[in-house]
Amino acid sequence: MPLILILIFCSGIFSLNYIEKSEITIAKIMCIQNDLTSIISQKNNVPNTKTFTKNKKINIMKKVKFATFLLLFAIAGTEISAQSLTAQKIIENVYYRPTGADGTSELSMHLIDSRNNERIRQIKQFSKDFGKEEKSIMFFMSPADVKNTSFMNWSYDDASKDDDQWIYLPALKKTKRISSDSKDDSFMGSDFTYDDLGDRHPNEDNHKLLREETIDGKQCFVIESTPKDGDYMYSKTITWVIKDIWIGIKKEFYDEDADLLKVLTVKKYEKIKDYWVISNTEMKNIQDDHTTKMVLSNIQVDIGIDDNKFTERTMTRGL
Amino acid sequence: MKRFKYLLSGILSCVVGLSTVYAQNPDISGYVRNYTGMLTTGSNDFSIVQNTLNLDITGSKGNIAFKANPYVYQYFDKDLDWGIREAYLDLYVGNFDVRVGKQQIIWGKADGAFITDIVSPKDLSEFLLPDFEEIRMGVNAVKLDYYLKNNTFEFVWIPVFTETKLPDEKSIWFPQLQSQGIPVTFDHSNSEVDAKLENSELFLKYSLLSSAIDFELMAGYMWDDDFSAHNTPQVDSITNTMTGILIKPEYHRLGVAGGSFSTSLGGTILRGEAAYYMDKHFSTSDFINEGLVKKDYVHYLLGYDFSLFDITMSVQLIQEYIIDYTDQIINEEFENTATFLANKSFLRETLSLDLFAYIGLNNGDALIRPKATYSISDGLEILAGANLFIGDQGRFGQYDKNDMVFIKLKYSF
């Protein structure tokens, strides 16, 4: 008599929650990554070494400078006569800035809604320029549910080469390669989009010098930038650039209907070694009545970070 | 309650002791969670009401670090379940890392499929529904890593075997037993692997992380974490009829070799993983050799991660193949499965909607898990979801009566 004794079970086959949790968390963290990579990487920008025709969508090198605004390093004391400057040249002066060979800092981001409810994200970050490639690694310190998550990005001068990105999720105990996708939405729920944090090249916009103006006691050029791409998310931006040190101290973003959408304001900038560092900024969404404050602390530049810092070993071991 | 006091006392001793050793405060994080689930079929019974405390205690000084991960589960209908998921010391010496103690070791590039990821056994007492870190059990092991730039050589020695933890016989997750009405009895006399040196498990892995591709190569001399059922018919000597079946669960040695890879493909990710298992035991439909046969077996997967309309998606196709198959084997020669995941965030990423589907292609069964997660504030989230089992047989269809809805409230600190 044939007998069937079947023990049906899934042991050794799958963990569903693993898949689910892993992917969801990764999706969530990816949003954090792309933007923060920009923040970290900006320190290592070397002027005139990058090809401005890089793919905007996926090349983090394109994101490494916040162009005219966020947490950026600028050349101090560049001597260019204001009379000879065009709007294009002013924006290029902001864009092309020498920075340190490596650096580290702690980023604190405060998200404040219309009822003054606040959420805080904190990150420790390292970056280094290896010549043809730039590597960065960051560790998420808070909120608690992403604590000890780490992320590594390698970006390349080669415009045809996508960034390589990995994430280590401590709950999964695994380093996972993720795609270097880019989006126009906000990251980490902030008022910054990926593009806001990106490295928008001056040639992507038409620039017009509107006037010279004093803001917070600083002499500034006021530049209106209109995108050449009609599908760009903003119809125009207006930037206040401090003369001589080429820091964008304020920037207005206008939506597709030409209504004022957001205002970025630099609250603090300081000189560290030979670099100007913007260490405190605020982005206010006028239409949503929502604000994001970004504060950098413990900033160190040119400290000789070990090449081996940017490996899987560091990601898994943590800070 | 007494056990709980002992646990708390143990945790406290551990924390105080380690903090003394390291002359600095250890870092304590973790979460508290309520998990309430109700069956939607039948009488709306609560399938689970669970309260969890999970702690991660870590510290480091110089080239030494430690971690302890105690946990407590409290149920309305069961005793406290508590333990130490991980407790280990790390030593960092030059290019070497040594980890000694109870630890979870995770390998492979696949998401959720245990193909080369077979070092740590699984806790399946609540099927496959708990969070990942709760499914993987820690093992007492010595793990040695040698790093050469982005190359890693890993050696794992597990002196004492730990088997898969199965659900209690009264649990709704206890697997379907088909014996055509014939009584079944279990004899566990051979179901333990003695804790001695020759019963150790050994694993080796080489991995590379590079711009073009990440890959791993692995090999293991191990025990199959899942027992093999040695079946013996019980026959009435007078009537010469079968009166029952005696099942003796036993664990057997297994040789495994495999690898995995992951690479970028124009903004998407392609992943693959495969393993070759030597002399794996499979149950048969007769009693020859106690209803078991040894066959080589291949388990492999191809996965693709991408975004479409700002929705993060992932698809995996998985196949298991028994080499030199015979018709007496109960498992099918090819077992095909697929997974699908979609995720999208809203409201400044405080609301996340997810759909996970697992499809058994051989039996037409599936498990579908929609859920919504809302972050009330930093560290505090509420999750509502459902587990829907489709079909009436197969790995998921067997739980067709276990459809459930659930809510989780979790505070991380």
Boltz contact constraints between the chains, C-beta under 6 A:
constraints:
  - contact:
      token1: [A, 2]
      token2: [B, 285]
      max_distance: 6.0
  - contact:
      token1: [A, 4]
      token2: [B, 178]
      max_distance: 6.0
  - contact:
      token1: [A, 4]
      token2: [B, 285]
      max_distance: 6.0
  - contact:
      token1: [A, 5]
      token2: [B, 179]
      max_distance: 6.0
  - contact:
      token1: [A, 5]
      token2: [B, 231]
      max_distance: 6.0
  - contact:
      token1: [A, 6]
      token2: [B, 178]
      max_distance: 6.0
  - contact:
      token1: [A, 6]
      token2: [B, 330]
      max_distance: 6.0
  - contact:
      token1: [A, 7]
      token2: [B, 175]
      max_distance: 6.0
  - contact:
      token1: [A, 8]
      token2: [B, 175]
      max_distance: 6.0
  - contact:
      token1: [A, 8]
      token2: [B, 176]
      max_distance: 6.0
  - contact:
      token1: [A, 8]
      token2: [B, 398]
      max_distance: 6.0
  - contact:
      token1: [A, 9]
      token2: [B, 175]
      max_distance: 6.0
  - contact:
      token1: [A, 10]
      token2: [B, 128]
      max_distance: 6.0
  - contact:
      token1: [A, 10]
      token2: [B, 395]
      max_distance: 6.0
  - contact:
      token1: [A, 11]
      token2: [B, 124]
      max_distance: 6.0
  - contact:
      token1: [A, 11]
      token2: [B, 164]
      max_distance: 6.0
  - contact:
      token1: [A, 11]
      token2: [B, 226]
      max_distance: 6.0
  - contact:
      token1: [A, 12]
      token2: [B, 114]
      max_distance: 6.0
  - contact:
      token1: [A, 12]
      token2: [B, 226]
      max_distance: 6.0
  - contact:
      token1: [A, 14]
      token2: [B, 112]
      max_distance: 6.0
  - contact:
      token1: [A, 14]
      token2: [B, 113]
      max_distance: 6.0
  - contact:
      token1: [A, 15]
      token2: [B, 112]
      max_distance: 6.0
  - contact:
      token1: [A, 15]
      token2: [B, 128]
      max_distance: 6.0
  - contact:
      token1: [A, 15]
      token2: [B, 132]
      max_distance: 6.0
  - contact:
      token1: [A, 15]
      token2: [B, 135]
      max_distance: 6.0
  - contact:
      token1: [A, 16]
      token2: [B, 128]
      max_distance: 6.0
  - contact:
      token1: [A, 16]
      token2: [B, 358]
      max_distance: 6.0
  - contact:
      token1: [A, 17]
      token2: [B, 131]
      max_distance: 6.0
  - contact:
      token1: [A, 17]
      token2: [B, 132]
      max_distance: 6.0
  - contact:
      token1: [A, 18]
      token2: [B, 112]
      max_distance: 6.0
  - contact:
      token1: [A, 18]
      token2: [B, 132]
      max_distance: 6.0
  - contact:
      token1: [A, 19]
      token2: [B, 111]
      max_distance: 6.0
  - contact:
      token1: [A, 19]
      token2: [B, 112]
      max_distance: 6.0
  - contact:
      token1: [A, 19]
      token2: [B, 339]
      max_distance: 6.0
  - contact:
      token1: [A, 20]
      token2: [B, 356]
      max_distance: 6.0
  - contact:
      token1: [A, 21]
      token2: [B, 131]
      max_distance: 6.0
  - contact:
      token1: [A, 21]
      token2: [B, 132]
      max_distance: 6.0
  - contact:
      token1: [A, 22]
      token2: [B, 111]
      max_distance: 6.0
  - contact:
      token1: [A, 23]
      token2: [B, 314]
      max_distance: 6.0
  - contact:
      token1: [A, 23]
      token2: [B, 341]
      max_distance: 6.0
  - contact:
      token1: [A, 24]
      token2: [B, 343]
      max_distance: 6.0
  - contact:
      token1: [A, 24]
      token2: [B, 354]
      max_distance: 6.0
  - contact:
      token1: [A, 27]
      token2: [B, 312]
      max_distance: 6.0
  - contact:
      token1: [A, 27]
      token2: [B, 343]
      max_distance: 6.0
  - contact:
      token1: [A, 119]
      token2: [B, 378]
      max_distance: 6.0
  - contact:
      token1: [A, 143]
      token2: [B, 378]
      max_distance: 6.0
  - contact:
      token1: [A, 143]
      token2: [B, 379]
      max_distance: 6.0
  - contact:
      token1: [A, 144]
      token2: [B, 379]
      max_distance: 6.0
  - contact:
      token1: [A, 144]
      token2: [B, 412]
      max_distance: 6.0
  - contact:
      token1: [A, 144]
      token2: [B, 413]
      max_distance: 6.0
  - contact:
      token1: [A, 145]
      token2: [B, 412]
      max_distance: 6.0
  - contact:
      token1: [A, 147]
      token2: [B, 29]
      max_distance: 6.0
  - contact:
      token1: [A, 162]
      token2: [B, 264]
      max_distance: 6.0
  - contact:
      token1: [A, 164]
      token2: [B, 211]
      max_distance: 6.0
  - contact:
      token1: [A, 171]
      token2: [B, 133]
      max_distance: 6.0
  - contact:
      token1: [A, 172]
      token2: [B, 132]
      max_distance: 6.0
  - contact:
      token1: [A, 173]
      token2: [B, 104]
      max_distance: 6.0
  - contact:
      token1: [A, 173]
      token2: [B, 106]
      max_distance: 6.0
  - contact:
      token1: [A, 174]
      token2: [B, 106]
      max_distance: 6.0
  - contact:
      token1: [A, 177]
      token2: [B, 214]
      max_distance: 6.0
  - contact:
      token1: [A, 177]
      token2: [B, 262]
      max_distance: 6.0
  - contact:
      token1: [A, 177]
      token2: [B, 269]
      max_distance: 6.0
  - contact:
      token1: [A, 179]
      token2: [B, 267]
      max_distance: 6.0
  - contact:
      token1: [A, 179]
      token2: [B, 268]
      max_distance: 6.0
  - contact:
      token1: [A, 179]
      token2: [B, 269]
      max_distance: 6.0
  - contact:
      token1: [A, 181]
      token2: [B, 267]
      max_distance: 6.0
  - contact:
      token1: [A, 181]
      token2: [B, 307]
      max_distance: 6.0
  - contact:
      token1: [A, 189]
      token2: [B, 348]
      max_distance: 6.0
  - contact:
      token1: [A, 189]
      token2: [B, 349]
      max_distance: 6.0
  - contact:
      token1: [A, 311]
      token2: [B, 150]
      max_distance: 6.0
  - contact:
      token1: [A, 312]
      token2: [B, 209]
      max_distance: 6.0
  - contact:
      token1: [A, 313]
      token2: [B, 147]
      max_distance: 6.0
